């Protein structure tokens, strides 16, 4: 018997050990024997239902190829535990298994374990829900301890890495451009996917990639962020509080350390280092990163381990693998037009990043800046010679090129797509801050703990090469933001804050001068240059980091700027200057929109203050407005009160910064705003939005849309249906509204002819009847009524309305009247008679003097 009935539920490790020893002894486990023993133990251990699955898999393998390695009984037990044990208990069990079992056994459970932790690539299996696991959860700390870079899971990865195991990954789950390249037989630009394609067996159309354990683990971890997720699952109030976000930060700090080096692996092969991926040609590994010359970087940075090399050089491939996985999976979803010409046509796959996705990308950008800026000053070469990197450590050399070489191109396309397709709401703040983080590397130098820039602090000249070599991320994306901002509701404080943030960043001293100089270098005529250099030479950061303080040759600088623009936009791009006349005109129009939004915010704020004063306790006594057709101003809750004050402040500061950026003096700004003020009086704001007459009626123009978005004009929306069927107001009793409507409907149906005859008379009684039985402004409403002819005819008929009696104000007035009558010794009947007589007298007087009251 291979399963012992005396084994307890908590002694599952011993049970698995016995089965493993049977298998290692050369004995093939008999399927019938296993099924028989399973049935005997089933009543005692009902959760071991997974053993049946393992038996079926075992039987299939024994029938096909008996010499193959048998399926892991350990895997069957882990699958069973996954459905019965708590996550904390499972982590403890996995810790023991990883320590006690050899790599041969762990190899069989590794793919399932990775899927169980991070979820399946198709999103069907949610795994441990790392993106939804918050710090208040009991499992939070246990999961972080298990998955941190020094934890049991990474220990398992290193244990398998030392044995050189491979794991298959379907090509279908690769980023769109990479998948298209592979399907068309073109070598992907990312070296991570080179020499790993596995040809599918006959009858299978989809090829696979063979990844080593570290690559397989990092791919699944990175893909967890973009995998489809059940929309019914609850979302966190703050994505940065999730276990996934914290783990990303841990991995970045561990494998891309700002201080020190990457810790070595606890497992090693006979040479004393983890077996790295197979060497590749340097020229192939640089494809797609703007580099074709193998002399620009040392070979070991791109998977070139050597037996006699420095241990740090053998371990640097983990840092590169992690970075490439993150960049490819998170950013490489869009392709360049130039690559469509240089390689082959590529189809852009539909991909819409989430706010959580963008926040993780921002975390990556911030850390890469800190990682790159931690380059030691004494290791910056003074001359761009070929021997300037001789004594530089691999990690330090990796810091020189990490931002420009690995991130710039794909991040630019990623941000450009977000700028053009992200909804026009406040969630764009995540994209905006990612962009601003990238174009401000000086915020992450480690010189101070506060990442917030000092507005009066001049940007040092050493950052000028970075600005020039990233020119499009300043100029082109600024224009993209400008196109978004003119279509955004700037009265909203969150949107106004984004405008303020961008203006504040670009108004930093010395930044606009650097951008203008970069544009001048790009527009330098071609005939000034001696000759056109190869594309490999034109890439940024050649011969040293952008942090280098050496003086660069003008020709070399011009080539680098031109290479940057052409590599991101194509050789035939039409560059639009940020400080040219066209963009300057768009900025002037944007300034007018800001001023309009500022006026609207002030008007709404004043109206809100008046409404707040009127909606006091006195309005409950009837002193406030009771107009049923009073419409809502359209301001959102965050756009009222204090938020509108913030809006006014943000827009004021934004105007000030924009004037600094584009050199507008106070006179020009005053003239611009005075022209605006002359056409924005109260009467003008009440006009309809700008429209044109179309086939089916009025059609809004672009100007009209902006007027509505910024609250400058609006359509007057009033209720034009049956006044008796208007929505119940907060100052009305819902029960009385419905009850009085039924009573008035019965009376109107029964005495309809008598009421019509009374109101059709031309004498005093007819005029008095029309006052009490017909709404005074019905003729105005019904001219614009969209009701059907039958309903319209019914509304034209005079009728009795008892709805005013359902108002709390009316009920309070009646209560006070009857209370006063009781104090004066009047009973209910005399008080009612007195009330009716007073109402009749009031109606007679108003009817007799109606003509005089209408006269101005």
C-alpha positions in Angstrom: 0.0 0.0 0.0 1.5 3.3 -1.1 -0.9 5.5 1.0 -1.0 4.7 4.7 -4.4 5.1 6.5 -2.6 6.2 9.7 -1.3 9.4 8.1 -3.0 12.5 9.5 -4.1 15.6 7.7 -1.3 17.7 9.1 1.3 15.1 8.2 0.9 15.6 4.5 4.7 16.2 4.0 5.5 12.7 5.2 2.9 11.2 2.9 4.3 13.0 -0.2 7.8 11.9 0.9 6.8 8.2 0.9 5.3 8.5 -2.6 8.4 10.3 -3.9 10.7 7.6 -2.5 8.6 4.9 -4.2 9.0 6.8 -7.5 12.8 7.4 -7.0 13.3 3.7 -6.3 12.5 3.0 -9.9 9.1 1.6 -9.2 6.2 2.9 -11.4 3.3 3.7 -9.2 0.4 1.5 -10.2 -2.7 3.5 -11.0 -5.2 0.9 -9.7 -3.3 0.7 -6.4 -3.3 4.4 -6.1 -7.0 4.7 -6.8 -7.8 1.9 -4.3 -5.8 3.6 -1.6 -7.3 6.9 -2.4 -10.8 5.6 -1.9 -9.9 4.1 1.4 -8.5 7.4 2.7 -11.3 9.5 1.1 -13.7 9.4 4.0 -11.0 10.5 6.4 -9.5 13.1 4.1 -12.4 14.4 1.9 -10.5 17.4 0.6 -8.0 15.1 -1.2 -10.2 15.0 -4.2 -7.3 16.2 -6.3 -5.7 12.8 -5.9 -8.1 11.5 -8.5 -6.9 14.1 -11.0 -3.3 13.2 -10.3 -4.1 9.5 -10.8 -5.7 10.2 -14.2 -2.7 12.2 -15.3 -0.5 9.4 -14.1 -2.4 6.8 -16.1 -2.2 8.8 -19.3 1.5 9.2 -19.0 2.1 5.6 -18.2 0.0 4.6 -21.2 1.9 6.9 -23.6 5.5 7.1 -22.5 6.2 5.0 -19.3 9.9 6.2 -19.3 9.0 9.9 -18.8 9.1 11.6 -15.5 6.0 10.9 -13.5 3.6 13.8 -12.5 4.3 15.3 -9.2 2.2 14.0 -6.3 3.4 17.1 -4.5 1.6 19.2 -7.1 -1.7 17.3 -6.5 -1.5 17.9 -2.8 -0.7 21.6 -3.3 -3.8 21.9 -5.6 -5.9 20.3 -2.9 -4.5 22.6 -0.2 -5.2 25.6 -2.4 -9.0 25.0 -2.0 -9.0 24.1 1.7 -6.2 25.9 3.6 -5.9 29.6 4.4 -3.4 31.6 2.5 -1.2 32.1 5.6 -1.0 28.3 6.2 -0.2 27.7 2.6 2.7 30.1 2.7 4.1 28.3 5.7 3.8 25.0 4.0 5.4 26.3 0.8 8.3 27.6 2.9 9.0 24.1 4.2 8.6 22.5 0.8 11.0 25.0 -0.9 13.6 24.3 1.8 13.3 20.5 1.9 12.5 19.4 -1.6 15.1 19.2 -4.4 14.9 21.2 -7.6 13.8 18.1 -9.5 10.5 18.1 -7.5 10.1 21.9 -7.3 10.5 22.1 -11.1 7.2 20.3 -11.6 5.2 22.6 -9.3 6.8 25.9 -10.3 4.5 26.8 -13.3 1.4 26.0 -11.3 2.7 28.0 -8.2 3.5 31.1 -10.3 0.0 30.9 -11.8 -1.6 30.4 -8.4 0.2 33.5 -7.0 -0.1 35.9 -9.9 -3.2 34.5 -11.6 -3.5 33.1 -15.1 -2.4 35.2 -18.1 -6.0 35.2 -19.5 -7.4 36.5 -16.2 -9.6 33.6 -15.5 -7.7 32.6 -12.4 -7.2 35.6 -10.1 -4.5 34.1 -7.9 -3.7 35.8 -4.7 -5.2 39.2 -5.9 -2.0 41.1 -5.2 -3.5 44.2 -6.8 -6.4 44.2 -4.3 -4.5 43.1 -1.2 -4.2 46.1 1.1 -2.2 46.8 4.2 -5.2 46.3 6.5 -5.5 42.7 5.4 -4.2 39.9 7.6 -2.4 38.2 4.7 -0.6 41.4 3.6 2.6 41.0 5.6 2.8 37.2 5.1 2.5 37.7 1.3 5.1 40.4 1.2 7.5 38.2 3.2 6.9 35.3 0.9 7.4 37.3 -2.4 10.0 39.9 -1.4 13.3 39.7 -3.3 15.0 37.8 -0.5 11.9 35.6 0.3 11.1 32.0 -0.2 9.6 32.5 -3.7 12.8 34.1 -5.0 14.8 31.4 -3.3 12.8 28.8 -5.3 13.6 30.8 -8.5 17.3 30.8 -7.8 17.2 27.1 -6.9 15.6 26.3 -10.3 17.9 28.7 -12.1 21.0 26.8 -11.0 19.6 23.7 -12.7 18.9 25.5 -16.0 15.2 24.6 -16.3 13.1 26.2 -19.0 9.4 27.1 -19.0 7.1 27.7 -22.0 5.2 30.9 -22.5 2.7 31.3 -25.4 3.6 34.1 -27.8 0.0 35.3 -27.7 0.6 37.0 -24.4 3.5 39.0 -25.5 3.1 42.8 -26.2 1.4 43.6 -29.5 4.4 44.8 -31.5 6.6 41.9 -30.3 3.9 39.3 -31.2 3.5 40.8 -34.7 7.2 40.7 -35.3 7.4 37.0 -34.3 4.4 36.1 -36.3 5.9 37.8 -39.4 9.3 36.2 -38.9 11.0 39.4 -37.9 13.5 39.5 -35.0 11.9 41.5 -32.1 13.9 44.7 -31.1 14.0 43.5 -27.5 17.0 41.2 -26.8 15.0 39.5 -24.1 13.1 37.4 -26.6 16.0 36.4 -28.8 17.0 32.8 -29.3 14.0 31.6 -27.2 11.4 30.8 -29.8 10.2 27.2 -29.7 8.7 25.8 -32.9 5.3 24.4 -32.2 4.6 20.7 -32.8 2.5 19.6 -35.9 -1.1 20.8 -35.6 -0.3 23.7 -33.2 -0.2 27.2 -34.8 0.9 29.2 -31.8 4.7 29.1 -31.0 6.1 29.4 -27.5 9.0 31.0 -25.8 11.3 29.0 -23.5 12.2 31.2 -20.5 14.5 30.5 -17.6 12.9 30.5 -14.1 13.8 34.1 -13.4 12.5 35.4 -16.7 9.3 33.3 -16.3 8.7 34.6 -12.8 9.3 38.2 -13.8 7.1 38.0 -16.9 4.2 36.7 -14.8 4.8 39.3 -12.1 4.8 42.1 -14.7 1.9 40.7 -16.6 -0.2 40.6 -13.4 -0.6 44.4 -13.7 -2.3 44.3 -17.2 -4.0 40.9 -17.0 -7.8 41.1 -17.4 -9.6 41.4 -14.2 -13.2 40.7 -13.1 -14.9 44.1 -13.1 -17.1 43.0 -10.2 -14.2 42.8 -7.9 -13.9 45.7 -5.4 -11.3 48.3 -6.1 -8.9 49.9 -3.6 -9.3 53.5 -2.6 -5.6 53.9 -3.1 -3.6 51.8 -5.6 -0.3 52.7 -4.0 -1.5 50.8 -0.9 -1.7 47.4 -2.7 0.7 44.6 -2.1 1.5 44.6 -5.8 2.6 48.2 -5.8 4.8 47.6 -2.7 6.4 44.5 -4.3 7.3 46.5 -7.5 9.0 49.1 -5.3 10.9 46.3 -3.5 12.1 44.6 -6.7 13.2 47.9 -8.2 15.2 48.9 -5.1 16.7 45.4 -4.8 17.7 44.7 -8.4 18.4 48.4 -9.4 20.0 49.6 -6.2 20.8 53.3 -5.7 23.5 52.5 -3.3 25.7 49.4 -3.3 25.4 46.4 -5.7 22.8 43.7 -6.4 23.1 41.0 -3.7 24.4 37.7 -5.2 22.2 34.7 -5.6 22.2 32.2 -2.6 22.5 29.3 -5.1 25.3 28.9 -7.5 26.6 26.5 -10.1 30.0 24.9 -10.3 31.5 28.2 -11.5 30.3 30.1 -8.5 27.5 32.1 -10.2 23.9 31.7 -11.3 23.7 30.3 -14.8 22.8 33.3 -16.9 21.0 33.1 -20.2 23.0 32.1 -23.3 25.2 34.7 -24.8 23.9 36.8 -27.7 25.5 39.0 -30.2 25.8 42.5 -28.9 24.7 44.0 -32.2 21.4 42.1 -32.0 20.7 43.0 -28.4 20.9 46.7 -29.2 18.2 46.5 -31.9 15.3 48.8 -31.2 17.1 50.9 -28.6 18.8 53.1 -31.1 22.2 51.3 -30.9 23.9 49.2 -33.5 27.5 49.6 -32.5 28.8 46.9 -30.2 31.4 49.3 -28.8 29.0 51.6 -27.0 28.4 49.2 -24.1 30.3 46.3 -22.6 29.1 43.0 -23.7 28.4 41.6 -20.2 25.5 44.1 -19.7 23.6 42.3 -22.4 23.8 38.7 -21.2 27.5 38.1 -21.8 28.6 36.3 -18.6 32.1 35.1 -18.4 33.7 32.6 -16.1 36.6 34.8 -15.2 34.5 38.0 -15.1 33.8 40.0 -12.0 30.9 38.4 -9.9 28.9 41.6 -10.3 29.2 41.3 -14.1 27.7 37.8 -13.9 24.8 39.0 -11.8 24.0 42.2 -13.8 21.8 40.2 -16.2 19.1 40.0 -13.4 18.9 43.8 -13.3 18.6 44.0 -17.1 16.0 41.2 -17.3 13.8 42.8 -14.7 14.0 46.2 -16.4 13.4 44.8 -19.9 10.4 42.8 -18.6 8.8 45.8 -16.9 9.4 48.1 -20.0 8.2 45.5 -22.5 5.1 44.4 -20.6 4.0 47.8 -19.3 5.1 50.2 -22.1 5.6 48.4 -25.4 2.0 48.3 -26.7 2.5 50.9 -29.4 4.9 50.9 -32.4 6.6 53.7 -34.3 5.9 54.8 -37.9 9.6 54.6 -38.6 9.6 50.9 -37.6 6.8 50.3 -40.1 9.3 51.4 -42.8 12.5 49.9 -41.4 11.1 46.5 -40.5 7.6 45.5 -41.5 4.0 46.8 -41.2 2.7 46.3 -37.7 -0.9 46.5 -36.4 -1.5 48.5 -33.3 -3.4 46.3 -30.9 -6.1 47.9 -28.9 -4.8 48.5 -25.4 -6.0 51.0 -22.8 -3.9 51.4 -19.7 -5.7 51.8 -16.3 -5.0 54.4 -13.7 -3.3 51.7 -11.6 -1.1 50.8 -14.5 0.0 54.4 -15.0 0.8 54.8 -11.3 3.1 51.8 -11.4 4.8 53.2 -14.5 5.4 56.4 -12.7 7.0 54.5 -9.8 9.3 52.9 -12.4 10.2 56.2 -13.9 11.0 57.8 -10.6 13.2 54.9 -9.5 15.1 54.8 -12.8 15.9 58.5 -12.4 17.2 57.9 -8.9 19.1 54.8 -10.1 20.7 56.7 -13.0 21.5 59.8 -10.9 23.3 57.7 -8.3 26.2 57.4 -10.8 29.3 58.4 -8.9 30.8 61.7 -10.0 34.4 60.3 -10.0 33.3 57.7 -12.6 32.1 60.3 -15.1 34.6 60.2 -18.0 36.2 63.5 -18.9 36.8 62.5 -22.5 34.6 60.4 -24.8 37.3 58.0 -25.6 36.9 54.3 -26.2 38.8 53.4 -23.0 36.9 55.7 -20.7 34.8 52.9 -19.2 37.7 50.5 -18.5 37.5 50.6 -14.7 33.8 51.2 -14.4 31.8 48.5 -12.7 29.0 46.8 -14.7 26.3 48.2 -12.5 27.7 51.8 -12.8 27.9 51.5 -16.5 24.3 50.2 -16.6 23.3 53.4 -14.8 24.7 55.5 -17.6 22.3 54.3 -20.3 19.2 52.9 -18.4 16.9 55.9 -19.0 17.8 56.9 -22.5 18.5 53.5 -23.9 15.8 51.4 -22.4 12.8 53.7 -21.5 12.7 56.8 -23.6 11.3 55.5 -26.8 8.6 53.3 -25.4 7.6 55.7 -22.7 7.2 58.5 -25.3 4.7 56.4 -27.3 2.9 55.3 -24.2 2.4 58.9 -23.0 1.5 60.1 -26.4 -1.2 57.5 -26.6 -2.5 58.4 -23.2 -2.6 62.1 -24.0 -4.7 61.4 -27.1 -7.1 58.8 -25.7 -7.5 59.3 -22.0 -10.9 60.5 -20.8 -11.2 64.2 -20.1 -11.6 63.8 -16.4 -9.5 64.2 -13.3 -8.0 60.6 -13.5 -5.6 62.0 -16.1 -3.6 63.3 -13.2 -1.8 60.0 -13.0 -0.6 60.3 -16.6 0.3 63.9 -16.1 2.5 63.2 -13.0 4.2 60.4 -14.8 5.1 62.8 -17.6 6.3 65.5 -15.2 8.3 63.0 -13.3 10.2 61.9 -16.4 11.0 65.4 -17.6 12.3 66.5 -14.2 15.2 64.1 -13.4 16.8 66.7 -11.1 14.1 66.0 -8.6 15.6 62.6 -7.9 19.2 63.3 -7.3 19.2 62.4 -3.6 20.5 65.8 -2.7 17.5 66.5 -0.6 14.7 64.3 0.8 11.9 66.6 -0.5 11.1 65.7 -4.1 9.1 68.9 -4.6 11.1 71.4 -6.7 11.9 74.9 -5.4 10.3 77.3 -7.9 13.2 79.8 -7.5 15.9 77.2 -7.9 17.6 77.4 -11.2 18.1 74.2 -13.1 21.8 73.4 -13.4 23.5 73.5 -16.8 24.5 69.8 -16.4 20.9 68.8 -17.2 20.9 70.6 -20.6 22.0 67.4 -22.5 19.1 65.5 -20.9 16.6 68.2 -22.1 18.0 68.2 -25.6 18.1 64.4 -25.9 14.5 64.3 -24.7 13.3 67.3 -26.6 10.0 65.7 -27.9 8.9 64.8 -24.4 9.0 68.5 -23.5 7.7 70.1 -26.7 5.4 67.5 -28.4 3.8 66.4 -25.2 3.3 70.0 -24.0 1.3 70.6 -27.2 -0.6 67.4 -26.6 -1.5 68.6 -23.1 -2.5 72.0 -24.5 -4.9 70.3 -26.9 -6.5 68.4 -24.0 -6.7 71.4 -21.7 -8.7 73.5 -24.1 -11.4 70.8 -24.0 -11.4 70.3 -20.3 -13.7 71.8 -17.7 -11.3 74.2 -16.0 -13.9 75.3 -13.4 -13.3 71.9 -11.8 -10.6 72.4 -9.2 -8.9 69.1 -10.1 -8.5 70.1 -13.7 -7.4 73.5 -12.8 -4.7 72.0 -10.6 -3.3 70.0 -13.5 -3.0 73.2 -15.6 -1.2 74.8 -12.7 1.2 71.9 -12.3 2.3 71.9 -15.9 2.7 75.7 -16.0 4.7 75.6 -12.8 7.1 72.9 -14.0 7.8 74.6 -17.4 8.3 78.0 -15.6 11.3 76.7 -13.7 14.2 79.1 -14.2 16.5 78.1 -17.1 14.2 75.3 -18.5 12.6 77.3 -21.3 16.0 78.5 -22.4 17.2 74.9 -22.6 14.2 73.9 -24.6 14.6 76.8 -27.0 18.2 76.0 -27.5 17.3 72.4 -28.2 14.8 73.5 -30.9 17.5 75.7 -32.4 19.9 72.8 -32.6 17.3 70.6 -34.3 16.5 73.3 -36.8 20.2 73.7 -37.7 20.5 73.3 -41.5 21.8 70.0 -42.8 24.4 71.6 -45.0 26.1 73.0 -41.9 27.1 69.5 -40.9 30.0 67.9 -42.6 28.3 64.6 -43.2 25.5 62.4 -42.0 26.6 60.0 -39.3 25.3 56.4 -39.0 22.2 56.0 -36.8 24.3 54.0 -34.2 26.4 57.1 -33.7 23.5 59.5 -33.5 22.0 58.0 -30.4 22.0 59.9 -27.1 24.5 59.3 -24.3 27.3 58.1 -26.6 30.6 58.3 -24.9 29.2 59.0 -21.5 26.1 59.8 -19.4 23.9 62.9 -19.9 25.1 63.9 -16.4 28.6 64.5 -17.9 29.7 68.1 -17.4 32.2 68.1 -20.3 31.8 70.6 -23.1 30.3 68.8 -26.2 31.1 69.7 -29.8 28.3 71.6 -31.4 28.1 69.2 -34.4 27.9 66.2 -32.0 25.1 67.9 -30.0 23.1 68.8 -33.2 23.4 65.2 -34.4 22.1 63.9 -31.1 19.1 66.2 -31.0 18.2 65.3 -34.6 18.7 61.6 -34.0 16.4 61.8 -31.0 13.6 63.5 -33.0 14.0 61.3 -36.1 14.1 58.1 -34.1 10.8 58.9 -32.3 8.9 60.7 -35.1 10.5 59.4 -38.3 12.8 61.0 -40.9 9.9 62.8 -42.6 8.4 64.3 -39.4 7.1 67.9 -39.5 8.4 69.4 -36.3 6.2 72.1 -34.7 8.2 74.5 -32.5 7.0 74.9 -29.0 7.9 78.6 -29.1 6.8 79.1 -32.7 4.0 81.4 -33.8 1.4 78.6 -34.2 1.8 77.2 -30.7 2.1 80.7 -29.3 -1.3 81.6 -30.8 -2.8 78.4 -29.3 -1.4 79.4 -25.9 -3.0 82.9 -26.2 -6.3 81.3 -26.9 -5.8 78.9 -23.9 -5.1 82.0 -21.7 -8.4 83.4 -22.7 -10.1 80.1 -21.8 -8.4 80.2 -18.4 -9.6 83.7 -17.9 -13.1 82.7 -18.9 -13.1 79.7 -16.5 -11.8 82.0 -13.7 -14.7 84.4 -14.3 -17.1 81.4 -14.3 -15.7 80.1 -11.1 -16.1 83.5 -9.5 -19.7 83.8 -10.7 -20.6 80.4 -9.4 -18.9 81.0 -6.1 -20.8 84.3 -5.7 -24.0 82.6 -6.6 -23.3 79.7 -4.2 -22.6 82.2 -1.4 -26.0 83.9 -2.1 -27.8 80.6 -2.2 -26.2 79.5 1.0 -27.4 82.8 2.7 -30.9 82.3 1.3 -31.1 78.7 2.2 -31.2 79.4 5.9 -33.8 78.6 8.4 -35.9 81.5 7.2 -36.4 79.9 3.8 -38.2 77.1 5.6 -40.7 79.6 6.7 -41.5 80.6 3.2 -39.0 83.4 2.6 -36.9 81.4 0.2 -37.5 80.6 -3.5 -40.2 78.0 -4.2 -40.0 78.1 -8.0 -40.6 74.5 -9.2 -38.8 75.2 -12.4 -35.6 76.5 -10.8 -32.8 74.5 -12.4 -29.5 73.3 -11.0 -26.5 75.4 -11.9 -24.5 72.3 -13.0 -21.6 72.7 -10.6 -20.3 69.5 -9.1 -20.0 69.1 -5.4 -16.2 69.6 -5.5 -16.7 72.7 -7.6 -18.5 74.6 -4.8 -17.4 76.6 -1.8 -13.7 76.2 -0.9 -13.0 74.2 -4.1 -14.0 77.1 -6.3 -11.6 79.3 -4.3 -8.8 76.8 -5.1 -9.8 76.9 -8.7 -9.5 80.7 -8.8 -6.1 80.4 -7.1 -4.8 77.7 -9.4 -5.9 79.5 -12.6 -4.4 82.8 -11.4 -1.0 81.1 -10.8 -1.2 79.3 -14.1 -1.7 82.6 -15.9 1.3 84.0 -14.2 3.5 81.0 -15.1 2.3 80.9 -18.7 3.3 84.6 -19.1 6.7 83.8 -17.8 7.2 80.8 -20.1 6.1 82.6 -23.3 7.4 86.0 -22.3 4.1 87.9 -22.2 4.3 91.2 -20.5 1.6 92.7 -18.2 0.4 95.0 -21.0 -0.2 92.2 -23.4 -2.0 90.2 -20.7 -4.2 93.2 -19.7 -5.2 93.8 -23.3 -6.0 90.2 -23.8 -8.2 90.0 -20.7 -9.8 93.4 -21.3 -11.0 92.2 -24.8 -12.4 89.2 -23.1 -14.1 91.1 -20.3 -15.9 93.4 -22.7 -17.7 90.4 -24.3 -18.4 88.5 -21.1 -21.0 90.5 -19.2 -24.0 88.9 -17.5 -26.3 89.3 -20.5 -23.8 87.7 -22.8 -23.4 84.7 -20.5 -27.1 84.0 -20.6 -27.1 83.6 -24.4 -27.2 80.2 -26.0 -23.9 78.4 -26.8 -22.5 78.9 -30.3 -24.5 76.8 -32.7 -25.1 76.3 -36.4 -28.3 75.3 -38.1 -28.2 71.6 -39.2 -30.7 69.3 -40.9 -32.1 68.1 -37.7 -31.8 71.4 -35.7 -29.1 73.3 -34.0 -25.6 71.7 -33.9 -22.9 72.8 -31.4 -19.7 74.2 -32.8 -16.3 73.6 -31.2 -16.6 77.0 -29.7 -20.0 76.1 -28.3 -18.7 72.9 -26.7 -15.9 74.9 -25.0 -18.5 77.4 -23.8 -20.6 74.6 -22.2 -17.6 72.8 -20.8 -16.2 75.9 -19.1 -19.7 77.1 -17.9 -19.7 80.2 -20.0 -23.0 79.6 -21.7 -25.7 76.9 -21.4 -29.1 75.9 -22.7 -32.0 77.0 -20.4 -33.5 73.7 -19.3 -37.0 73.9 -17.8 -39.7 71.4 -17.1 -42.3 71.7 -19.9 -44.5 68.8 -19.1 -47.6 68.6 -16.9 -46.9 70.8 -13.8 -48.8 68.3 -11.7 -46.4 65.5 -12.6 -43.2 67.3 -11.8 -40.7 65.4 -9.6 -41.5 65.7 -5.9 -39.3 68.4 -4.3 -37.5 68.2 -1.0 -39.8 70.8 0.5 -42.9 68.8 -0.3 -44.6 65.8 1.4 -44.5 62.9 -1.0 -47.6 61.3 0.6 -49.6 64.5 0.3 -48.5 65.2 -3.3 -49.7 61.8 -4.5 -52.9 62.0 -2.4 -53.9 65.5 -3.5 -53.1 64.7 -7.1 -55.7 61.9 -7.0 -58.3 64.1 -5.3 -57.7 67.0 -7.8 -57.9 64.5 -10.7 -61.3 63.2 -9.5 -62.7 66.7 -9.1 -61.3 67.9 -12.5 -62.8 64.9 -14.3 -66.2 65.3 -12.6 -66.5 69.1 -12.9 -64.5 69.5 -16.1 -67.4 71.1 -18.1 -68.4 73.4 -15.3 -64.7 74.6 -14.9 -64.4 75.2 -18.6 -67.6 77.1 -18.8 -66.6 79.3 -15.8 -63.2 80.1 -17.2 -64.6 80.9 -20.6 -66.7 83.8 -19.2 -65.6 87.3 -19.8 -67.0 88.9 -16.6 -65.6 89.1 -13.1 -66.4 85.5 -12.2 -64.6 84.3 -15.4 -61.5 86.3 -14.6 -61.6 85.1 -11.0 -61.9 81.5 -12.1 -59.0 81.8 -14.5 -56.8 83.1 -11.7 -57.5 80.1 -9.4 -57.9 77.4 -12.0 -55.3 78.2 -14.7 -51.5 78.4 -14.2 -50.4 82.0 -15.0 -47.5 81.1 -17.2 -49.0 78.1 -19.0 -49.1 79.9 -22.4 -45.4 80.6 -22.2 -44.5 77.0 -21.3 -46.8 75.4 -23.8 -45.3 77.3 -26.8 -42.1 75.3 -26.3 -43.7 72.1 -25.0 -42.6 68.8 -26.7 -45.7 67.0 -25.5 -48.0 65.1 -27.8 -51.2 66.9 -29.2 -53.5 64.9 -26.9 -51.5 65.8 -23.8 -51.1 69.3 -25.0 -54.9 69.7 -25.4 -55.4 68.3 -21.9 -52.8 70.8 -20.5 -54.6 73.7 -22.1 -57.8 73.0 -20.2 -58.3 74.9 -16.9 -58.2 72.7 -13.8 -57.9 72.7 -10.1 -54.5 72.1 -8.6 -54.2 71.2 -4.9 -50.4 70.5 -5.0 -49.5 73.8 -3.2 -51.1 72.3 -0.1 -48.5 69.6 0.0 -45.7 72.2 0.6 -44.2 72.2 4.1 -44.2 76.0 3.9 -48.0 76.0 3.2 -48.6 73.5 6.0 -46.6 75.6 8.4 -48.5 78.7 7.5 -51.9 76.9 8.0 -50.7 75.5 11.4 -49.7 79.0 12.5 -53.1 80.4 11.3 -55.2 77.9 13.1 -53.0 78.3 16.2 -53.6 82.0 16.2 -57.3 81.4 15.7 -57.3 79.1 18.7 -55.6 81.8 20.8 -58.3 84.2 19.7 -61.0 81.7 20.7 -61.9 80.8 17.1 -62.9 77.2 16.4 -61.8 75.2 13.3 -64.9 76.1 11.2 -64.8 79.8 11.8 -61.1 79.8 11.1 -61.6 77.9 7.9 -64.4 80.3 6.8 -62.2 83.3 7.6 -59.4 81.8 5.6 -61.6 81.1 2.5 -63.1 84.6 2.8 -59.6 86.1 2.9 -58.5 84.1 -0.1 -61.5 85.1 -2.0 -61.0 88.8 -1.2 -57.4 88.6 -2.2 -58.4 87.0 -5.5 -61.0 89.7 -6.2 -58.5 92.5 -5.5 -55.8 90.9 -7.6 -58.2 90.4 -10.5 -59.6 93.9 -10.4 -56.1 95.5 -10.3 -54.3 93.0 -12.5 -54.0 95.4 -15.4 -52.5 98.1 -13.3 -50.0 95.7 -11.6 -48.8 94.6 -15.1 -48.1 98.2 -16.1 -44.5 99.1 -15.5 
